[in-house]
Amino acid sequence: MDTKIDIAIEYYTKKGQSILNSVNANSNLTADELIRYGEEMAVIEYKLTALEIAKEN
């Protein structure tokens, strides 16, 4: 059975991949949209890093 940390890692990984797919599928994004997507990805990467560290400990 997966731990809560593993489930959270899986969730944020899928969420990040979804954002990347959205950006890659759209060729006419505005600068503001790119910035927003970048900020969302930064938050997701931060959470994934924290979860990986928590999993090791």
N, C-alpha and C positions, 0 to 999 in steps of 0.2 A: 504494500500500500504506500502511496506517495505521502510524503510529509507535506505540511502546509507550506513550507519553504519551496519545495519542489513544484507544488501547484502554482505558487505565486510566480516563480521563475518561468514556468511554462506560459502563464497568462501574459506576463510582460514581454516575453519573447515574441509571442503571436501578435500582441498589440504593436510592437515595434515593427515587425514585418509587414503588418497591415499599413502602417504609415509609409513605409518605404515603397510598398506597392502603389499606394495612392500617388505619391510624388512621381514615381517612375512612369505611371500610366497617364499623367497629365502634363502636356507639353506647354500649357499656357498659364502657369501659375504666376501670380503677382509676387512682388518682393515681400509684401506683408504675409502672404500665405506661406512662402518659403521660410520666413523667419518663425512663424507660428509652428510649422512642422518641425523646424530645427529645435525650437524650445521644448516641444513635446518629446522629441527623441532624446534630448539631453536629460530630461526628467526620467524617462524610462531607463536609459543607460545608468543613471545614478542609482535608481532603485535596483536594477539587476546587479550592479556591483555590490551594493549593500547586502542583497540577499545571498550572493555567492560567498561573501565574507562570513555572514551569519551561518551559512551551511557548513563552512569549514570548521567553525568553532562549535 
